[in-house]
Amino acid sequence: MEHQIDLTAQHRPEVLERILRIARHRGFTVTQMDMQLIDDKVRLKFTVKSDRTLDLLVSQLEKIYDVVEIK
């Protein structure tokens, strides 16, 4: 099943790596991604695919210190 996530985070060099690592460790495959830099924040729109529930991924992404908002 595919899910779309809209995420806003502080712009730091390591934040994208952390998001992708968490997605991979939780069993999700990123199939599409769009990133925009807006002032000191980064906005990511990405699609993930997995048989697992989306709540598993979202709960882990919310724990990242630099993540401001997830939709």
N, CA, C and O atoms as a printed pandas DataFrame, in Angstrom:
     atom_number atom_name residue_name chain_id  residue_number  x_coord  y_coord  z_coord
0              1         N          MET        A               1    0.851   -1.182    0.000
1              2        CA          MET        A               1    0.000    0.000    0.000
2              3         C          MET        A               1    0.893    1.240    0.000
3              4         O          MET        A               1    1.917    1.277    0.682
4              5         N          GLU        A               2    0.501    2.241   -0.762
5              6        CA          GLU        A               2    1.265    3.486   -0.822
6              7         C          GLU        A               2    0.619    4.559    0.038
7              8         O          GLU        A               2   -0.605    4.670    0.117
8              9         N          HIS        A               3    1.481    5.351    0.683
9             10        CA          HIS        A               3    1.040    6.449    1.543
10            11         C          HIS        A               3    1.860    7.679    1.195
11            12         O          HIS        A               3    3.040    7.570    0.861
12            13         N          GLN        A               4    1.235    8.851    1.273
13            14        CA          GLN        A               4    1.941   10.104    1.028
14            15         C          GLN        A               4    2.118   10.838    2.351
15            16         O          GLN        A               4    1.194   10.915    3.161
16            17         N          ILE        A               5    3.305   11.371    2.557
17            18        CA          ILE        A               5    3.637   12.102    3.777
18            19         C          ILE        A               5    4.112   13.490    3.382
19            20         O          ILE        A               5    4.903   13.645    2.452
20            21         N          ASP        A               6    3.625   14.495    4.095
21            22        CA          ASP        A               6    4.053   15.881    3.921
22            23         C          ASP        A               6    4.707   16.285    5.237
23            24         O          ASP        A               6    4.038   16.360    6.268
24            25         N          LEU        A               7    5.996   16.542    5.205
25            26        CA          LEU        A               7    6.764   16.756    6.423
26            27         C          LEU        A               7    7.522   18.072    6.340
27            28         O          LEU        A               7    8.072   18.409    5.292
28            29         N          THR        A               8    7.553   18.814    7.437
29            30        CA          THR        A               8    8.344   20.042    7.542
30            31         C          THR        A               8    9.346   19.853    8.667
31            32         O          THR        A               8    8.999   19.388    9.753
32            33         N          ALA        A               9   10.605   20.221    8.395
33            34        CA          ALA        A               9   11.662   20.041    9.389
34            35         C          ALA        A               9   12.643   21.211    9.318
35            36         O          ALA        A               9   12.678   21.956    8.339
36            37         N          GLN        A              10   13.428   21.349   10.368
37            38        CA          GLN        A              10   14.506   22.339   10.369
38            39         C          GLN        A              10   15.536   21.922    9.327
39            40         O          GLN        A              10   15.807   20.733    9.155
40            41         N          HIS        A              11   16.103   22.891    8.639
41            42        CA          HIS        A              11   17.099   22.580    7.611
42            43         C          HIS        A              11   18.447   22.313    8.276
43            44         O          HIS        A              11   19.127   23.227    8.741
44            45         N          ARG        A              12   18.806   21.045    8.306
45            46        CA          ARG        A              12   20.096   20.609    8.821
46            47         C          ARG        A              12   20.635   19.561    7.839
47            48         O          ARG        A              12   19.857   18.846    7.208
48            49         N          PRO        A              13   21.944   19.471    7.711
49            50        CA          PRO        A              13   22.507   18.525    6.734
50            51         C          PRO        A              13   22.092   17.069    6.961
51            52         O          PRO        A              13   21.956   16.316    5.997
52            53         N          GLU        A              14   21.894   16.669    8.189
53            54        CA          GLU        A              14   21.633   15.264    8.497
54            55         C          GLU        A              14   20.155   14.891    8.552
55            56         O          GLU        A              14   19.844   13.705    8.670
56            57         N          VAL        A              15   19.250   15.826    8.473
57            58        CA          VAL        A              15   17.829   15.526    8.680
58            59         C          VAL        A              15   17.264   14.614    7.588
59            60         O          VAL        A              15   16.479   13.716    7.895
60            61         N          LEU        A              16   17.637   14.815    6.342
61            62        CA          LEU        A              16   17.147   13.962    5.262
62            63         C          LEU        A              16   17.654   12.529    5.433
63            64         O          LEU        A              16   16.908   11.575    5.211
64            65         N          GLU        A              17   18.909   12.380    5.824
65            66        CA          GLU        A              17   19.468   11.049    6.059
66            67         C          GLU        A              17   18.717   10.325    7.178
67            68         O          GLU        A              17   18.441    9.130    7.066
68            69         N          ARG        A              18   18.391   11.026    8.236
69            70        CA          ARG        A              18   17.663   10.413    9.354
70            71         C          ARG        A              18   16.274    9.943    8.925
71            72         O          ARG        A              18   15.846    8.847    9.288
72            73         N          ILE        A              19   15.577   10.769    8.158
73            74        CA          ILE        A              19   14.229   10.418    7.696
74            75         C          ILE        A              19   14.276    9.169    6.817
75            76         O          ILE        A              19   13.470    8.255    6.990
76            77         N          LEU        A              20   15.213    9.132    5.882
77            78        CA          LEU        A              20   15.327    7.985    4.991
78            79         C          LEU        A              20   15.745    6.727    5.743
79            80         O          LEU        A              20   15.262    5.637    5.438
80            81         N          ARG        A              21   16.634    6.865    6.717
81            82        CA          ARG        A              21   17.071    5.711    7.507
82            83         C          ARG        A              21   15.918    5.137    8.318
83            84         O          ARG        A              21   15.758    3.918    8.388
84            85         N          ILE        A              22   15.132    5.982    8.917
85            86        CA          ILE        A              22   13.985    5.517    9.707
86            87         C          ILE        A              22   12.977    4.811    8.809
87            88         O          ILE        A              22   12.439    3.768    9.181
88            89         N          ALA        A              23   12.719    5.369    7.638
89            90        CA          ALA        A              23   11.786    4.725    6.707
90            91         C          ALA        A              23   12.294    3.331    6.328
91            92         O          ALA        A              23   11.521    2.373    6.305
92            93         N          ARG        A              24   13.569    3.218    6.038
93            94        CA          ARG        A              24   14.144    1.931    5.645
94            95         C          ARG        A              24   14.111    0.935    6.795
95            96         O          ARG        A              24   13.744   -0.223    6.595
96            97         N          HIS        A              25   14.485    1.363    7.991
97            98        CA          HIS        A              25   14.503    0.475    9.153
98            99         C          HIS        A              25   13.106   -0.002    9.534
99           100         O          HIS        A              25   12.961   -1.083   10.106
100          101         N          ARG        A              26   12.089    0.776    9.230
101          102        CA          ARG        A              26   10.712    0.395    9.565
102          103         C          ARG        A              26   10.043   -0.399    8.456
103          104         O          ARG        A              26    8.871   -0.755    8.572
104          105         N          GLY        A              27   10.767   -0.680    7.387
105          106        CA          GLY        A              27   10.238   -1.531    6.329
106          107         C          GLY        A              27    9.476   -0.799    5.245
107          108         O          GLY        A              27    8.647   -1.399    4.560
108          109         N          PHE        A              28    9.742    0.491    5.074
109          110        CA          PHE        A              28    9.075    1.290    4.049
110          111         C          PHE        A              28   10.056    1.595    2.925
111          112         O          PHE        A              28   11.249    1.789    3.162
112          113         N          THR        A              29    9.545    1.633    1.710
113          114        CA          THR        A              29   10.343    1.999    0.546
114          115         C          THR        A              29    9.856    3.344    0.029
115          116         O          THR        A              29    8.668    3.520   -0.239
116          117         N          VAL        A              30   10.773    4.285   -0.109
117          118        CA          VAL        A              30   10.420    5.596   -0.656
118          119         C          VAL        A              30   10.354    5.455   -2.168
119          120         O          VAL        A              30   11.343    5.109   -2.815
120          121         N          THR        A              31    9.173    5.727   -2.728
121          122        CA          THR        A              31    8.986    5.576   -4.167
122          123         C          THR        A              31    9.009    6.907   -4.910
123          124         O          THR        A              31    9.222    6.937   -6.122
124          125         N          GLN        A              32    8.790    8.007   -4.193
125          126        CA          GLN        A              32    8.807    9.328   -4.817
126          127         C          GLN        A              32    9.100   10.352   -3.732
127          128         O          GLN        A              32    8.659   10.204   -2.592
128          129         N          MET        A              33    9.862   11.415   -4.099
129          130        CA          MET        A              33   10.173   12.441   -3.113
130          131         C          MET        A              33   10.360   13.791   -3.793
131          132         O          MET        A              33   10.958   13.889   -4.865
132          133         N          ASP        A              34    9.830   14.839   -3.137
133          134        CA          ASP        A              34    9.986   16.209   -3.596
134          135         C          ASP        A              34   10.424   17.025   -2.391
135          136         O          ASP        A              34    9.834   16.912   -1.317
136          137         N          MET        A              35   11.453   17.847   -2.559
137          138        CA          MET        A              35   11.976   18.627   -1.439
138          139         C          MET        A              35   12.086   20.093   -1.828
139          140         O          MET        A              35   12.528   20.424   -2.928
140          141         N          GLN        A              36   11.675   20.977   -0.905
141          142        CA          GLN        A              36   11.795   22.424   -1.116
142          143         C          GLN        A              36   12.456   23.031    0.109
143          144         O          GLN        A              36   12.129   22.683    1.244
144          145         N          LEU        A              37   13.380   23.931   -0.132
145          146        CA          LEU        A              37   14.016   24.669    0.943
146          147         C          LEU        A              37   13.320   26.008    1.071
147          148         O          LEU        A              37   13.299   26.794    0.124
148          149         N          ILE        A              38   12.742   26.275    2.250
149          150        CA          ILE        A              38   12.011   27.508    2.513
150          151         C          ILE        A              38   12.627   28.139    3.758
151          152         O          ILE        A              38   12.402   27.680    4.877
152          153         N          ASP        A              39   13.410   29.200    3.546
153          154        CA          ASP        A              39   14.147   29.878    4.623
154          155         C          ASP        A              39   14.998   28.874    5.385
155          156         O          ASP        A              39   15.901   28.271    4.805
156          157         N          ASP        A              40   14.730   28.683    6.674
157          158        CA          ASP        A              40   15.539   27.769    7.494
158          159         C          ASP        A              40   14.859   26.412    7.683
159          160         O          ASP        A              40   15.262   25.620    8.535
160          161         N          LYS        A              41   13.825   26.154    6.883
161          162        CA          LYS        A              41   13.097   24.882    6.979
162          163         C          LYS        A              41   13.124   24.159    5.642
163          164         O          LYS        A              41   13.336   24.765    4.592
164          165         N          VAL        A              42   12.909   22.869    5.703
165          166        CA          VAL        A              42   12.832   22.053    4.502
166          167         C          VAL        A              42   11.468   21.363    4.510
167          168         O          VAL        A              42   11.012   20.864    5.538
168          169         N          ARG        A              43   10.832   21.349    3.341
169          170        CA          ARG        A              43    9.523   20.702    3.222
170          171         C          ARG        A              43    9.682   19.496    2.307
171          172         O          ARG        A              43   10.111   19.622    1.160
172          173         N          LEU        A              44    9.337   18.346    2.821
173          174        CA          LEU        A              44    9.447   17.097    2.074
174          175         C          LEU        A              44    8.061   16.543    1.801
175          176         O          LEU        A              44    7.236   16.425    2.706
176          177         N          LYS        A              45    7.818   16.209    0.564
177          178        CA          LYS        A              45    6.610   15.468    0.197
178          179         C          LYS        A              45    7.114   14.167   -0.390
179          180         O          LYS        A              45    7.787   14.163   -1.421
180          181         N          PHE        A              46    6.789   13.062    0.262
181          182        CA          PHE        A              46    7.265   11.799   -0.260
182          183         C          PHE        A              46    6.214   10.714   -0.133
183          184         O          PHE        A              46    5.323   10.765    0.715
184          185         N          THR        A              47    6.351    9.732   -1.006
185          186        CA          THR        A              47    5.449    8.590   -1.045
186          187         C          THR        A              47    6.230    7.364   -0.613
187          188         O          THR        A              47    7.338    7.119   -1.090
188          189         N          VAL        A              48    5.644    6.597    0.291
189          190        CA          VAL        A              48    6.270    5.366    0.754
190          191         C          VAL        A              48    5.360    4.192    0.450
191          192         O          VAL        A              48    4.141    4.334    0.352
192          193         N          LYS        A              49    5.978    3.033    0.303
193          194        CA          LYS        A              49    5.222    1.823    0.000
194          195         C          LYS        A              49    5.606    0.748    1.012
195          196         O          LYS        A              49    6.787    0.517    1.272
196          197         N          SER        A              50    4.587    0.090    1.584
197          198        CA          SER        A              50    4.828   -0.989    2.533
198          199         C          SER        A              50    3.522   -1.680    2.873
199          200         O          SER        A              50    2.442   -1.116    2.693
200          201         N          ASP        A              51    3.627   -2.900    3.364
201          202        CA          ASP        A              51    2.457   -3.617    3.874
202          203         C          ASP        A              51    2.185   -3.238    5.325
203          204         O          ASP        A              51    1.140   -3.591    5.873
204          205         N          ARG        A              52    3.097   -2.539    5.938
205          206        CA          ARG        A              52    2.952   -2.126    7.336
206          207         C          ARG        A              52    2.058   -0.890    7.449
207          208         O          ARG        A              52    1.823   -0.192    6.463
208          209         N          THR        A              53    1.563   -0.629    8.660
209          210        CA          THR        A              53    0.705    0.532    8.864
210          211         C          THR        A              53    1.539    1.810    8.889
211          212         O          THR        A              53    2.683    1.807    9.341
212          213         N          LEU        A              54    0.956    2.895    8.399
213          214        CA          LEU        A              54    1.656    4.172    8.332
214          215         C          LEU        A              54    1.962    4.717    9.721
215          216         O          LEU        A              54    2.956    5.423    9.896
216          217         N          ASP        A              55    1.136    4.408   10.704
217          218        CA          ASP        A              55    1.355    4.898   12.073
218          219         C          ASP        A              55    2.720    4.492   12.613
219          220         O          ASP        A              55    3.327    5.231   13.388
220          221         N          LEU        A              56    3.203    3.328   12.209
221          222        CA          LEU        A              56    4.514    2.850   12.654
222          223         C          LEU        A              56    5.613    3.811   12.221
223          224         O          LEU        A              56    6.519    4.115   12.996
224          225         N          LEU        A              57    5.533    4.283   10.996
225          226        CA          LEU        A              57    6.538    5.213   10.481
226          227         C          LEU        A              57    6.357    6.609   11.060
227          228         O          LEU        A              57    7.330    7.231   11.483
228          229         N          VAL        A              58    5.130    7.106   11.084
229          230        CA          VAL        A              58    4.868    8.468   11.556
230          231         C          VAL        A              58    5.281    8.634   13.017
231          232         O          VAL        A              58    5.847    9.664   13.381
232          233         N          SER        A              59    5.011    7.654   13.845
233          234        CA          SER        A              59    5.377    7.764   15.265
234          235         C          SER        A              59    6.888    7.862   15.440
235          236         O          SER        A              59    7.359    8.531   16.359
236          237         N          GLN        A              60    7.645    7.209   14.579
237          238        CA          GLN        A              60    9.104    7.301   14.662
238          239         C          GLN        A              60    9.623    8.617   14.095
239          240         O          GLN        A              60   10.579    9.183   14.625
240          241         N          LEU        A              61    9.007    9.107   13.030
241          242        CA          LEU        A              61    9.434   10.383   12.453
242          243         C          LEU        A              61    9.169   11.540   13.413
243          244         O          LEU        A              61    9.935   12.503   13.451
244          245         N          GLU        A              62    8.095   11.450   14.182
245          246        CA          GLU        A              62    7.781   12.509   15.145
246          247         C          GLU        A              62    8.840   12.622   16.237
247          248         O          GLU        A              62    8.955   13.669   16.875
248          249         N          LYS        A              63    9.597   11.584   16.458
249          250        CA          LYS        A              63   10.636   11.591   17.495
250          251         C          LYS        A              63   11.896   12.322   17.063
251          252         O          LYS        A              63   12.741   12.641   17.900
252          253         N          ILE        A              64   12.037   12.593   15.773
253          254        CA          ILE        A              64   13.215   13.330   15.296
254          255         C          ILE        A              64   13.097   14.768   15.782
255          256         O          ILE        A              64   12.084   15.430   15.556
256          257         N          TYR        A              65   14.126   15.234   16.439
257          258        CA          TYR        A              65   14.124   16.559   17.062
258          259         C          TYR        A              65   13.828   17.675   16.069
259          260         O          TYR        A              65   13.126   18.629   16.404
260          261         N          ASP        A              66   14.348   17.568   14.869
261          262        CA          ASP        A              66   14.225   18.637   13.878
262          263         C          ASP        A              66   12.893   18.651   13.137
263          264         O          ASP        A              66   12.605   19.617   12.431
264          265         N          VAL        A              67   12.080   17.621   13.275
265          266        CA          VAL        A              67   10.788   17.574   12.581
266          267         C          VAL        A              67    9.808   18.520   13.258
267          268         O          VAL        A              67    9.583   18.438   14.465
268          269         N          VAL        A              68    9.232   19.413   12.475
269          270        CA          VAL        A              68    8.302   20.421   12.991
270          271         C          VAL        A              68    6.852   19.969   12.845
271          272         O          VAL        A              68    6.048   20.147   13.760
272          273         N          GLU        A              69    6.514   19.377   11.682
273          274        CA          GLU        A              69    5.118   19.023   11.395
274          275         C          GLU        A              69    5.078   17.850   10.411
275          276         O          GLU        A              69    5.896   17.749    9.497
276          277         N          ILE        A              70    4.101   16.970   10.630
277          278        CA          ILE        A              70    3.859   15.852    9.704
278          279         C          ILE        A              70    2.368   15.847    9.383
279          280         O          ILE        A              70    1.522   15.936   10.272
280          281         N          LYS        A              71    2.068   15.739    8.085
281          282        CA          LYS        A              71    0.675   15.653    7.640
282          283         C          LYS        A              71    0.483   14.341    6.920
283          284         O          LYS        A              71   -0.618   14.048    6.454
